[in-house]
Amino acid sequence: MHSIAFFKGVFHRLERYERHISSVALVVGFVIDNLTLTRIDLWIDHIVIVAYIIVAVSSIIVVHLPKKGALISRVQPFAPLPMQFAFGGLFSSFFVFYSHSAALASSWFFLLFLSALLVGNEFFKKRYERLAFQFGIFYIALFSYLVFIVPVLTKRMGAGIFLLSGAASIALMSVFIFLLAFIAPLRMREERKVLTKIIAAIFVAMNVLYFLNIIPPIPLALKEAGVYYSVTRTQDGNYILKGEPRAWYAFLKRPVLHISQGAPAYFYSAVFAPTELKTRIVHQWEFFDESRGMWIVSSRVQFAIVGGRDGGYRGYSFKTNVAPGFWRVSVETERGQLLGRRQFKLER
């Protein structure tokens, strides 16, 4: 009796201060994720993510177990709490990984969507009692994870690999639905059509976002990029970069490169990719046509990269006889997903 009273008191205090605890946990968890989630191909990070997925699946199952026995009746009211915790951990991890790969110019909508799920998770407790809402949030999390774990496993990326990730997400959700239909057949018969529509809508939305290049080109990430007078590769594999001297506050202004007539301008980038992943990236050079008020593509330089190096695979391109004015170089994948972009001004 004393132990029951003790646990009731603990749960009462948790409910009383739940909003404050959740807010602190969100901030602390997000800071920890930013410090610890450093490489997308480290298996310790994936073990944590898979653990979150298992907790979410287990919580959904517990919520919908037939109420047979005192133990299940006591546990079920608290099942949404670990579910909420698991989804918070998942979307915090996803935001960290996707933001590393994202260029705000093209991926701001997807990052805003992930951040809304992360912050909104603190207010979803009541909604987590609804099967349709649980399935919708879980499928978004599952698909978002498969988008980058499948390229890590296959050592490849591209439209075909994304479609494979989508097919895997449908297969895994079908298994989950079959499992819940076995556990709670009556509830699943009532909700099956709604769940199918939700999964189909999310599947279509993710594909539209991908083929519009709104989803970041994860698992790639732009580590470093800039414009220089010269880029030289040494015999030991290092690079010597010569550019304009810059003050510590120079990041607040657009870089300026002073070049003489006929001299080339070099653009250097370092792109991280998971170990053994091979793909190609593009340096797209563009100049700003002031008479037309728009950016004009001048050239596209493509080269292969191989993953594994912490600082990213290094490469460069250059242009000769460049005209003075405003320029930018976009670092993209083969199919045009934007990894990052640097603007600069060329002066004689």
Phi and psi in degrees as a GROMACS rama.xvg file:
@    title "Ramachandran Plot"
@    xaxis  label "Phi"
@    yaxis  label "Psi"
@TYPE xy
-63.3746  -39.0792  HIS-2
-66.9768  -39.2529  SER-3
-62.6161  -44.1516  ILE-4
-63.0978  -37.7103  ALA-5
-62.2723  -48.5136  PHE-6
-65.6801  -36.0189  PHE-7
-62.2714  -39.8041  LYS-8
-65.8327  -39.5651  GLY-9
-62.9255  -47.8111  VAL-10
-64.1355  -34.9035  PHE-11
-64.5267  -42.7066  HIS-12
-67.5116  -38.3464  ARG-13
-62.2397  -42.8797  LEU-14
-65.7377  -36.536  GLU-15
-66.7715  -41.046  ARG-16
-107.908  18.3916  TYR-17
-57.6993  -45.6993  GLU-18
-62.1377  -41.915  ARG-19
-67.8909  -42.0707  HIS-20
-63.2713  -42.8361  ILE-21
-63.8503  -41.0908  SER-22
-64.8297  -44.5176  SER-23
-64.7319  -43.4742  VAL-24
-62.4133  -37.1659  ALA-25
-61.9404  -48.5398  LEU-26
-65.7407  -47.5109  VAL-27
-62.5351  -45.7844  VAL-28
-62.2379  -39.9019  GLY-29
-67.7248  -40.3435  PHE-30
-63.9191  -43.7921  VAL-31
-62.1123  -43.0052  ILE-32
-61.267  -41.1682  ASP-33
-64.2895  -32.0992  ASN-34
-82.5488  -31.2789  LEU-35
-100.22  -29.4581  THR-36
-86.5184  85.7729  LEU-37
-100.759  -34.4656  THR-38
-131.27  133.171  ARG-39
-74.29  -12.6481  ILE-40
-105.135  13.6242  ASP-41
-82.9542  125.28  LEU-42
-70.6723  -24.0943  TRP-43
-63.5842  -36.4258  ILE-44
-67.4994  -38.4935  ASP-45
-71.4414  -31.1523  HIS-46
-62.1792  -41.4251  ILE-47
-63.987  -44.6424  VAL-48
-63.5355  -44.7133  ILE-49
-62.8126  -35.9348  VAL-50
-62.4876  -41.7281  ALA-51
-59.7035  -42.9076  TYR-52
-63.1385  -41.4651  ILE-53
-63.7761  -41.6878  ILE-54
-62.211  -42.9635  VAL-55
-62.946  -46.3473  ALA-56
-61.8815  -45.6805  VAL-57
-62.2594  -39.8165  SER-58
-65.91  -41.5236  SER-59
-62.5528  -41.6236  ILE-60
-63.6027  -45.1105  ILE-61
-62.0614  -40.7463  VAL-62
-58.6701  -33.9462  VAL-63
-106.298  11.3846  HIS-64
-66.8975  140.743  LEU-65
-57.455  137.602  PRO-66
-78.1053  77.2716  LYS-67
-115.232  109.397  LYS-68
105.218  151.988  GLY-69
-68.2686  -34.7224  ALA-70
-63.1336  -47.6383  LEU-71
-63.0642  -41.1747  ILE-72
-62.2019  -34.1443  SER-73
-77.3317  -34.7489  ARG-74
-80.1598  -37.7813  VAL-75
-54.6673  -41.7626  GLN-76
-60.8443  -22.5639  PRO-77
-99.6339  -3.9695  PHE-78
-60.9272  -34.8511  ALA-79
-61.5938  -22.6235  PRO-80
-66.4396  -53.0886  LEU-81
-64.2421  -28.6965  PRO-82
-63.5858  -45.6481  MET-83
-63.087  -42.1406  GLN-84
-60.3453  -44.3515  PHE-85
-65.2905  -44.8697  ALA-86
-66.3298  -36.216  PHE-87
-61.1058  -44.307  GLY-88
-64.1093  -39.6535  GLY-89
-64.4553  -50.2122  LEU-90
-72.3491  -25.9672  PHE-91
-66.0913  -45.0171  SER-92
-63.2539  -43.8206  SER-93
-63.4004  -41.2272  PHE-94
-61.8387  -40.7215  PHE-95
-63.0352  -49.9136  VAL-96
-66.4419  -46.2532  PHE-97
-67.9219  -35.8794  TYR-98
-67.8094  -29.2962  SER-99
-64.9524  -30.4187  HIS-100
-94.8449  -7.81577  SER-101
-93.0677  147.346  ALA-102
-110.226  123.586  ALA-103
-58.2539  -28.7655  LEU-104
-59.1176  -30.7132  ALA-105
-117.739  -24.504  SER-106
-112.323  11.8665  SER-107
-61.1212  -35.337  TRP-108
-65.0424  -43.8761  PHE-109
-67.6875  -39.9365  PHE-110
-65.4526  -38.6915  LEU-111
-63.1825  -39.4559  LEU-112
-63.3908  -45.3225  PHE-113
-63.8628  -42.1048  LEU-114
-66.1701  -34.3621  SER-115
-64.9587  -39.8291  ALA-116
-66.311  -39.2997  LEU-117
-65.2164  -50.8923  LEU-118
-71.9037  -41.9325  VAL-119
-64.5212  -22.6492  GLY-120
-55.9241  -27.9176  ASN-121
-68.0089  -16.9429  GLU-122
-115.279  11.6653  PHE-123
-96.8642  7.82247  PHE-124
-54.6917  -48.2525  LYS-125
-66.5302  -37.2825  LYS-126
-68.6401  -25.3109  ARG-127
-69.1538  -5.25645  TYR-128
-84.5464  -8.06625  GLU-129
-98.651  129.996  ARG-130
-61.8017  -43.8261  LEU-131
-61.6775  -41.7648  ALA-132
-66.7911  -41.9795  PHE-133
-57.9632  -46.8338  GLN-134
-66.9427  -39.8483  PHE-135
-61.7564  -48.92  GLY-136
-64.7267  -41.9007  ILE-137
-64.7891  -40.5457  PHE-138
-68.0046  -37.8052  TYR-139
-60.1039  -44.2717  ILE-140
-64.8597  -44.0316  ALA-141
-63.7678  -46.8192  LEU-142
-63.2669  -43.7997  PHE-143
-60.2556  -35.4009  SER-144
-72.8602  -44.0027  TYR-145
-64.6511  -28.6135  LEU-146
-57.5491  -33.4839  VAL-147
-110.093  -19.4231  PHE-148
-77.6206  -31.8536  ILE-149
-64.5833  -45.3224  VAL-150
-61.6186  -35.5277  PRO-151
-63.0978  -39.9423  VAL-152
-75.993  -39.7065  LEU-153
-87.8287  -11.9935  THR-154
62.9884  25.5019  LYS-155
-141.058  160.162  ARG-156
-148.522  163.673  MET-157
140.51  -176.447  GLY-158
-61.7397  -40.9164  ALA-159
-62.4602  -39.9569  GLY-160
-68.6725  -37.2506  ILE-161
-63.1595  -43.8629  PHE-162
-62.5481  -35.8708  LEU-163
-63.5802  -40.418  LEU-164
-61.4181  -41.9537  SER-165
-63.8756  -42.068  GLY-166
-63.5527  -40.1238  ALA-167
-64.5338  -36.7994  ALA-168
-65.2748  -40.732  SER-169
-65.3408  -41.388  ILE-170
-63.2628  -44.7962  ALA-171
-67.179  -38.5768  LEU-172
-66.9354  -34.0071  MET-173
-64.0192  -40.8034  SER-174
-62.9956  -42.2726  VAL-175
-64.0794  -43.1812  PHE-176
-63.44  -41.7093  ILE-177
-61.1846  -40.4699  PHE-178
-64.5685  -45.1975  LEU-179
-67.9796  -32.2969  LEU-180
-65.4861  -31.5739  ALA-181
-73.3587  -37.4726  PHE-182
-79.0801  -44.905  ILE-183
-131.307  72.8509  ALA-184
-60.9279  -40.2272  PRO-185
-64.9525  -46.3942  LEU-186
-62.869  -40.358  ARG-187
-70.6665  -33.3716  MET-188
-63.8283  -35.6547  ARG-189
-72.2715  -33.3326  GLU-190
-104.582  -5.42541  GLU-191
-57.2175  -46.1352  ARG-192
-64.0023  -41.7685  LYS-193
-63.6595  -44.2149  VAL-194
-63.8803  -40.1545  LEU-195
-62.1763  -41.8895  THR-196
-65.7013  -40.3047  LYS-197
-64.4467  -46.7583  ILE-198
-63.1899  -42.4982  ILE-199
-63.5182  -41.3109  ALA-200
-64.646  -43.0235  ALA-201
-66.8829  -40.7967  ILE-202
-59.7802  -47.2846  PHE-203
-64.2813  -43.1374  VAL-204
-61.8368  -43.5216  ALA-205
-63.3758  -39.8694  MET-206
-67.1131  -40.6584  ASN-207
-62.0944  -45.3117  VAL-208
-62.0992  -38.2238  LEU-209
-67.5454  -49.4095  TYR-210
-76.2493  -11.3726  PHE-211
-90.7942  3.78746  LEU-212
61.5183  33.7379  ASN-213
-90.5666  -34.021  ILE-214
-71.7834  130.019  ILE-215
-59.1786  153.7  PRO-216
-77.2111  50.1491  PRO-217
-63.4835  137.861  ILE-218
-97.1155  18.2179  PRO-219
-78.7354  155.584  LEU-220
-153.258  130.986  ALA-221
-79.371  116.744  LEU-222
-91.8916  -35.1282  LYS-223
-156.251  145.653  GLU-224
-162.791  148.362  ALA-225
-179.97  166.691  GLY-226
-104.113  141.471  VAL-227
-143.01  163.183  TYR-228
-69.5274  -40.7772  TYR-229
-152.741  151.293  SER-230
-132.296  122.363  VAL-231
-126.025  130.757  THR-232
-95.0025  124.918  ARG-233
-85.618  170.645  THR-234
-65.5809  -27.704  GLN-235
-87.2283  7.89647  ASP-236
91.7048  0.100101  GLY-237
-87.076  169.591  ASN-238
-122.035  137.458  TYR-239
-105.948  119.624  ILE-240
-110.899  127.677  LEU-241
-118.33  120.298  LYS-242
-144.903  -169.066  GLY-243
-70.276  138.209  GLU-244
-63.7912  137.007  PRO-245
-130.428  138.224  ARG-246
-75.4418  167.835  ALA-247
-64.6882  -25.4064  TRP-248
-93.94  9.9961  TYR-249
-65.2031  -21.8623  ALA-250
-65.0646  -14.9705  PHE-251
-78.7504  -13.767  LEU-252
-121.657  159.463  LYS-253
-70.5724  130.248  ARG-254
-62.6924  148.406  PRO-255
-122.163  133.554  VAL-256
-121.371  121.116  LEU-257
-93.956  119.464  HIS-258
-127.709  152.381  ILE-259
-87.949  165.96  SER-260
-57.181  126.453  GLN-261
83.8333  -9.18114  GLY-262
-75.9826  146.797  ALA-263
-82.4212  158.323  PRO-264
-115.599  135.281  ALA-265
-109.635  142.901  TYR-266
-122.267  125.91  PHE-267
-114.712  140.646  TYR-268
-143.221  153.802  SER-269
-128.799  117.604  ALA-270
-115.817  121.321  VAL-271
-79.0594  139.37  PHE-272
-140.738  150.551  ALA-273
-59.2203  158.125  PRO-274
-53.5469  129.152  THR-275
72.0893  -1.24466  GLU-276
-74.2637  130.511  LEU-277
-117.225  130.879  LYS-278
-156.127  -174.223  THR-279
-126.019  144.851  ARG-280
-123.149  165.706  ILE-281
-128.766  136.554  VAL-282
-100.693  111.931  HIS-283
-102.885  112.13  GLN-284
-86.9562  130.918  TRP-285
-136.518  143.611  GLU-286
-118.723  154.965  PHE-287
-93.1975  117.113  PHE-288
-86.9856  103.241  ASP-289
-67.1325  -31.1192  GLU-290
-66.9392  -31.6326  SER-291
-102.304  -11.9044  ARG-292
66.0233  38.4702  GLY-293
-153.002  160.879  MET-294
-84.5767  133.749  TRP-295
-115.762  129.185  ILE-296
-70.2824  125.508  VAL-297
-97.0049  -42.4518  SER-298
-164.1  159.911  SER-299
-128.86  120.997  ARG-300
-113.39  122.185  VAL-301
-114.337  139.359  GLN-302
-150.98  158.217  PHE-303
-83.5679  148.521  ALA-304
-130.183  156.623  ILE-305
-128.464  133.818  VAL-306
-81.0348  167.251  GLY-307
130.545  -31.6938  GLY-308
-79.886  132.029  ARG-309
-55.6856  -44.6525  ASP-310
-81.4348  -1.37917  GLY-311
96.7401  155.849  GLY-312
-75.7673  127.189  TYR-313
-97.5761  140.877  ARG-314
-160.702  169.476  GLY-315
-152.291  162.462  TYR-316
-137.4  167.209  SER-317
-150.45  160.69  PHE-318
-132.679  140.506  LYS-319
-106.647  158.935  THR-320
52.6862  43.3529  ASN-321
-78.7651  139.45  VAL-322
-80.6817  147.818  ALA-323
-62.4086  152.287  PRO-324
138.482  -165.316  GLY-325
-91.1263  131.214  PHE-326
-130.454  162.275  TRP-327
-151.517  153.017  ARG-328
-125.08  125.243  VAL-329
-98.9275  129.386  SER-330
-96.376  115.28  VAL-331
-129.765  165.109  GLU-332
-81.9241  175.175  THR-333
-57.7144  -36.7502  GLU-334
-94.4629  13.3275  ARG-335
94.175  9.12692  GLY-336
-71.9271  130.874  GLN-337
-85.5288  121.134  LEU-338
-88.6747  -35.0883  LEU-339
177.822  167.247  GLY-340
-148.873  139.848  ARG-341
-126.748  129.45  ARG-342
-103.144  149.384  GLN-343
-158.087  167.99  PHE-344
-120.342  132.814  LYS-345
-103.447  130.093  LEU-346
-130.247  149.611  GLU-347
